[in-house]
Amino acid sequence: MTDSVNRQDFLFELGTEELPPKALKTLSAALEKEVIAGIKELFGKQAEALFTDTKVHSYAAPRRLALLINNLADEIPSSTFQMQGPPARIAFDEQGAPSKALQGFARKCGTDVENLEEIDGKMCFSQSLPAKAIANELPAIIEHALSKLPIPKRMRWGASRTEFVRPVKWLVMLMGDQVIECEILGLKAGRNTRGHRFHYNHDIELNQANEYLENLESVGMVIADFDERREKIRAQVEAEGASVHGIAQIDEELLDEVTALNEWPVALTGRFDERFLDVPAEALISSMKEHQKYFHLTDNNGQLMPFFITIANIESTDPAQVISGNEKVIRPRLADAAFFFETDKKRTLESRIEDLKSIVFQKDLGTLHDKAVRVATLAKHIAAKLGQDQAKAERAAMLAKTDLMTDMVYEFTDLQGLMGYHYALNDDEDQGVAQAQNEQYMPRFSGDELPQSEPGIAVALADRLDTLTGLFGINQPPTGSKDPFALRRASLGVLRIIVERQLNLDLEDLIQVAANNYQDLPAQDGLVTRITDFMLERFRAWYDDEGIAIEAYLAVHALRPTSPLEFNQRVQAVSHFRTLSEADALAAANKRVSNILSKQDATVADSVSEALLQEDAEKALAKAVAEKTVQLAPLFAEGNFKEVLEQLAELRPVVDKFFDEVMVMADDEAVRNNRLALLKQLRNLFLGVADISALS
């Protein structure tokens, strides 16, 4: 593309009724992605020239989605396209007829042989491409992009058959100072955007595409840039918190949501009665956040303060009235929470155990009470394996789901576990048992904290393993991307707890106990193996996230150690071994040994006869292997696999010399079998950690 090509700013804006706040960022990002992809798909390689020195900006506010592309070329200039084919010397036969190669090339070009020409000894096809104005193509690209937005359910309005996530109100399509004449979603394109619904609910004429942000903000009191609006809210909320000597707690998801709800955000601080602070802080925070979209404040000690910060979508002339209105709205919400808390405390969690019989966990796996009994049995077994208090683990498990029967958790479902903790303390339960009520759900998400109390660890493991065992047992494992019971996440949770808490537990043992707790499971055959394999497979993604090579995982997985702690120790050791200079040679040697041994029809002996050792190189290897076997025994016993592999790396010179100087498959059968036994001993040393041949 030459410098003479005109470049202009392109603006698209779609005005709507208020868009779903939790979807706004996703819709905006998808619109930008689809429009750019549409331009590139239409213009192919020529699209690169269109985007030279351009900047793409996507904007999103409650009533608008917009895209501004600065410095976009307004046309693809005319050009000549040339494609080279077969050499001219093979293009025709002796009679002058076109060869099959030439005919094939013509078909590929979509033309006839007569339209091909010889250029520099090759047959070529040339085609002139006319200039193409991008403005003529943009409406179709925009329309296609809108149709591909991730909208689960589109709606219609009025008598129109047009569908979108919300009713559409206006459409702006400008290339520089010119309107791109078109109709999209039943709207005719123009140059008029619209201001704030309350401050300036009027049209704003745009003379140029690049006036968009400035005119909207200065005239229409709308901040269209989502990120700018978000950071403005953050700064205001932090300032409001400081004004009452508190620290505003900014939840990022809530920040995104209020950003998507407001075009002209104004932060205001309200207050609630201090008596509500007797209610667990989590309940008050949940009520303020979920129902009213308020930010809460804490003091320097992390204690909740009787204030909240709301974001108004208007710059009121009487902010005190706005604050008062919000205080009136939040008061009954907090009163409800206080009422639920006081009412729930009148019954102990223990008294609610029987109530669990009325709630079905899963139609084929019984009630929540059935699950509680199973989890209690498994938690008790885990505690025994870890040398912990079995009675506390069993007690914590039986109480674990009882807070689901309380009014507070019925109203605020995200407080399950947390309220169980508070109610357990109110019932004078053991501190560890109380902690387990909340810790049973840890980790709730990737990177979340893990349970700390002994009963909490036991219940968190037992609950997940019971669910995994039950669902696999009724033939409902995850399939493809579908995992309705989040079994992959449950598996990772189990692995994280065992590995990071350094627990000496075996998956097959735990799963077998979990399976025994069920009376009848249709898919009982091979169940323990299937679940164990499924869980060990989760390590693959784990190590991928940690940047550990897949070969290290495969080398350990080949041996299938079923203790997650040991599995991880082996993988970490192999990952370290790969960094050693001897690793590649020893991996190759292991692969060679593996291939040799796998081809033997008869069983290879375990012991080596010194009398049959003939070559110096094999005697040296036999001596080295014998010495390492003794030296490494205590390291194997304590699970110090990293040190094991570091010491085995010292074998490289003697192994290399053996393969350079010794013929393993000797003619003498006794000598040959003795050398095979030696190689078996060598390989078994490495197999004590992993199948190192997988690294080759």
Secondary structure in CASP SS format (residue, H / E / C, confidence):
PFRMAT SS
TARGET T0000
AUTHOR 0000-0000-0000
METHOD secondary structure of the structure
MODEL  1
M C 1.00
T C 1.00
D C 1.00
S C 1.00
V C 1.00
N C 1.00
R E 1.00
Q E 1.00
D E 1.00
F E 1.00
L E 1.00
F E 1.00
E E 1.00
L E 1.00
G E 1.00
T E 1.00
E C 1.00
E C 1.00
L C 1.00
P C 1.00
P H 1.00
K H 1.00
A H 1.00
L H 1.00
K H 1.00
T H 1.00
L H 1.00
S H 1.00
A H 1.00
A H 1.00
L H 1.00
E H 1.00
K H 1.00
E H 1.00
V H 1.00
I H 1.00
A H 1.00
G H 1.00
I H 1.00
K H 1.00
E H 1.00
L H 1.00
F H 1.00
G H 1.00
K H 1.00
Q H 1.00
A H 1.00
E H 1.00
A H 1.00
L H 1.00
F C 1.00
T C 1.00
D C 1.00
T C 1.00
K E 1.00
V E 1.00
H E 1.00
S E 1.00
Y E 1.00
A E 1.00
A E 1.00
P C 1.00
R C 1.00
R E 1.00
L E 1.00
A E 1.00
L E 1.00
L E 1.00
I E 1.00
N E 1.00
N E 1.00
L E 1.00
A E 1.00
D C 1.00
E E 1.00
I E 1.00
P C 1.00
S C 1.00
S E 1.00
T E 1.00
F E 1.00
Q E 1.00
M E 1.00
Q E 1.00
G E 1.00
P E 1.00
P E 1.00
A H 1.00
R H 1.00
I H 1.00
A C 1.00
F E 1.00
D C 1.00
E C 1.00
Q C 1.00
G C 1.00
A C 1.00
P E 1.00
S C 1.00
K H 1.00
A H 1.00
L H 1.00
Q H 1.00
G H 1.00
F H 1.00
A H 1.00
R H 1.00
K H 1.00
C H 1.00
G C 1.00
T C 1.00
D C 1.00
V H 1.00
E H 1.00
N H 1.00
L C 1.00
E E 1.00
E E 1.00
I E 1.00
D C 1.00
G C 1.00
K E 1.00
M E 1.00
C E 1.00
F E 1.00
S E 1.00
Q E 1.00
S E 1.00
L E 1.00
P C 1.00
A C 1.00
K E 1.00
A E 1.00
I H 1.00
A H 1.00
N H 1.00
E C 1.00
L H 1.00
P H 1.00
A H 1.00
I H 1.00
I H 1.00
E H 1.00
H H 1.00
A H 1.00
L H 1.00
S H 1.00
K C 1.00
L C 1.00
P C 1.00
I C 1.00
P C 1.00
K C 1.00
R C 1.00
M E 1.00
R C 1.00
W C 1.00
G C 1.00
A C 1.00
S C 1.00
R C 1.00
T C 1.00
E C 1.00
F E 1.00
V C 1.00
R C 1.00
P C 1.00
V E 1.00
K E 1.00
W E 1.00
L E 1.00
V E 1.00
M E 1.00
L E 1.00
M E 1.00
G C 1.00
D C 1.00
Q E 1.00
V E 1.00
I C 1.00
E C 1.00
C C 1.00
E E 1.00
I E 1.00
L C 1.00
G C 1.00
L E 1.00
K E 1.00
A C 1.00
G E 1.00
R C 1.00
N E 1.00
T E 1.00
R E 1.00
G C 1.00
H C 1.00
R C 1.00
F C 1.00
H C 1.00
Y C 1.00
N C 1.00
H C 1.00
D E 1.00
I E 1.00
E E 1.00
L C 1.00
N C 1.00
Q C 1.00
A H 1.00
N H 1.00
E H 1.00
Y H 1.00
L H 1.00
E H 1.00
N H 1.00
L H 1.00
E H 1.00
S H 1.00
V C 1.00
G C 1.00
M C 1.00
V C 1.00
I C 1.00
A C 1.00
D C 1.00
F H 1.00
D H 1.00
E H 1.00
R H 1.00
R H 1.00
E H 1.00
K H 1.00
I H 1.00
R H 1.00
A H 1.00
Q H 1.00
V H 1.00
E H 1.00
A H 1.00
E H 1.00
G H 1.00
A H 1.00
S H 1.00
V C 1.00
H C 1.00
G C 1.00
I E 1.00
A E 1.00
Q E 1.00
I C 1.00
D C 1.00
E H 1.00
E H 1.00
L H 1.00
L H 1.00
D H 1.00
E H 1.00
V H 1.00
T H 1.00
A H 1.00
L H 1.00
N C 1.00
E C 1.00
W C 1.00
P C 1.00
V E 1.00
A E 1.00
L E 1.00
T E 1.00
G E 1.00
R E 1.00
F C 1.00
D C 1.00
E H 1.00
R H 1.00
F H 1.00
L H 1.00
D H 1.00
V C 1.00
P C 1.00
A H 1.00
E H 1.00
A H 1.00
L H 1.00
I H 1.00
S H 1.00
S H 1.00
M H 1.00
K H 1.00
E H 1.00
H H 1.00
Q H 1.00
K C 1.00
Y C 1.00
F E 1.00
H E 1.00
L E 1.00
T E 1.00
D C 1.00
N C 1.00
N C 1.00
G C 1.00
Q C 1.00
L E 1.00
M E 1.00
P E 1.00
F E 1.00
F E 1.00
I E 1.00
T E 1.00
I E 1.00
A E 1.00
N C 1.00
I C 1.00
E C 1.00
S C 1.00
T C 1.00
D C 1.00
P H 1.00
A H 1.00
Q H 1.00
V H 1.00
I H 1.00
S H 1.00
G H 1.00
N H 1.00
E H 1.00
K H 1.00
V H 1.00
I H 1.00
R H 1.00
P H 1.00
R H 1.00
L H 1.00
A H 1.00
D H 1.00
A H 1.00
A H 1.00
F H 1.00
F H 1.00
F H 1.00
E H 1.00
T H 1.00
D H 1.00
K C 1.00
K C 1.00
R C 1.00
T C 1.00
L C 1.00
E H 1.00
S H 1.00
R H 1.00
I C 1.00
E H 1.00
D H 1.00
L H 1.00
K H 1.00
S H 1.00
I C 1.00
V E 1.00
F E 1.00
Q E 1.00
K C 1.00
D C 1.00
L C 1.00
G E 1.00
T E 1.00
L H 1.00
H H 1.00
D H 1.00
K H 1.00
A H 1.00
V H 1.00
R H 1.00
V H 1.00
A H 1.00
T H 1.00
L H 1.00
A H 1.00
K H 1.00
H H 1.00
I H 1.00
A H 1.00
A H 1.00
K H 1.00
L C 1.00
G C 1.00
Q C 1.00
D C 1.00
Q H 1.00
A H 1.00
K H 1.00
A H 1.00
E H 1.00
R H 1.00
A H 1.00
A H 1.00
M H 1.00
L H 1.00
A C 1.00
K C 1.00
T H 1.00
D H 1.00
L H 1.00
M H 1.00
T C 1.00
D H 1.00
M H 1.00
V H 1.00
Y H 1.00
E H 1.00
F C 1.00
T H 1.00
D H 1.00
L H 1.00
Q C 1.00
G C 1.00
L H 1.00
M H 1.00
G H 1.00
Y H 1.00
H H 1.00
Y H 1.00
A H 1.00
L H 1.00
N H 1.00
D C 1.00
D C 1.00
E C 1.00
D C 1.00
Q H 1.00
G H 1.00
V H 1.00
A H 1.00
Q H 1.00
A H 1.00
Q H 1.00
N H 1.00
E H 1.00
Q C 1.00
Y C 1.00
M C 1.00
P C 1.00
R C 1.00
F C 1.00
S C 1.00
G C 1.00
D C 1.00
E C 1.00
L C 1.00
P C 1.00
Q C 1.00
S C 1.00
E H 1.00
P H 1.00
G H 1.00
I H 1.00
A H 1.00
V H 1.00
A H 1.00
L H 1.00
A H 1.00
D H 1.00
R H 1.00
L H 1.00
D H 1.00
T H 1.00
L H 1.00
T H 1.00
G H 1.00
L H 1.00
F H 1.00
G H 1.00
I C 1.00
N C 1.00
Q C 1.00
P C 1.00
P C 1.00
T E 1.00
G C 1.00
S C 1.00
K E 1.00
D C 1.00
P C 1.00
F C 1.00
A C 1.00
L H 1.00
R H 1.00
R H 1.00
A H 1.00
S H 1.00
L H 1.00
G H 1.00
V H 1.00
L H 1.00
R H 1.00
I H 1.00
I H 1.00
V H 1.00
E H 1.00
R C 1.00
Q C 1.00
L C 1.00
N C 1.00
L C 1.00
D C 1.00
L H 1.00
E H 1.00
D H 1.00
L H 1.00
I H 1.00
Q H 1.00
V H 1.00
A H 1.00
A H 1.00
N H 1.00
N C 1.00
Y C 1.00
Q C 1.00
D C 1.00
L C 1.00
P C 1.00
A C 1.00
Q C 1.00
D C 1.00
G C 1.00
L H 1.00
V H 1.00
T H 1.00
R H 1.00
I H 1.00
T H 1.00
D H 1.00
F H 1.00
M H 1.00
L H 1.00
E H 1.00
R H 1.00
F H 1.00
R H 1.00
A H 1.00
W H 1.00
Y H 1.00
D H 1.00
D H 1.00
E H 1.00
G C 1.00
I C 1.00
A C 1.00
I H 1.00
E H 1.00
A H 1.00
Y H 1.00
L H 1.00
A H 1.00
V H 1.00
H H 1.00
A C 1.00
L C 1.00
R C 1.00
P C 1.00
T C 1.00
S C 1.00
P H 1.00
L H 1.00
E H 1.00
F H 1.00
N H 1.00
Q H 1.00
R H 1.00
V H 1.00
Q H 1.00
A H 1.00
V H 1.00
S H 1.00
H H 1.00
F H 1.00
R C 1.00
T C 1.00
L C 1.00
S C 1.00
E C 1.00
A H 1.00
D H 1.00
A H 1.00
L H 1.00
A H 1.00
A H 1.00
A H 1.00
N H 1.00
K H 1.00
R H 1.00
V H 1.00
S H 1.00
N H 1.00
I H 1.00
L H 1.00
S H 1.00
K C 1.00
Q C 1.00
D C 1.00
A C 1.00
T C 1.00
V C 1.00
A C 1.00
D C 1.00
S C 1.00
V C 1.00
S C 1.00
E H 1.00
A H 1.00
L H 1.00
L C 1.00
Q C 1.00
E C 1.00
D H 1.00
A H 1.00
E H 1.00
K H 1.00
A H 1.00
L H 1.00
A H 1.00
K H 1.00
A H 1.00
V H 1.00
A H 1.00
E H 1.00
K H 1.00
T H 1.00
V H 1.00
Q H 1.00
L H 1.00
A H 1.00
P H 1.00
L H 1.00
F H 1.00
A H 1.00
E C 1.00
G C 1.00
N C 1.00
F H 1.00
K H 1.00
E H 1.00
V H 1.00
L H 1.00
E H 1.00
Q H 1.00
L H 1.00
A H 1.00
E H 1.00
L H 1.00
R H 1.00
P H 1.00
V H 1.00
V H 1.00
D H 1.00
K H 1.00
F H 1.00
F H 1.00
D H 1.00
E H 1.00
V C 1.00
M C 1.00
V C 1.00
M C 1.00
A C 1.00
D C 1.00
D C 1.00
E H 1.00
A H 1.00
V H 1.00
R H 1.00
N H 1.00
N H 1.00
R H 1.00
L H 1.00
A H 1.00
L H 1.00
L H 1.00
K H 1.00
Q H 1.00
L H 1.00
R H 1.00
N H 1.00
L H 1.00
F H 1.00
L H 1.00
G C 1.00
V C 1.00
A C 1.00
D C 1.00
I H 1.00
S H 1.00
A H 1.00
L H 1.00
S C 1.00
END
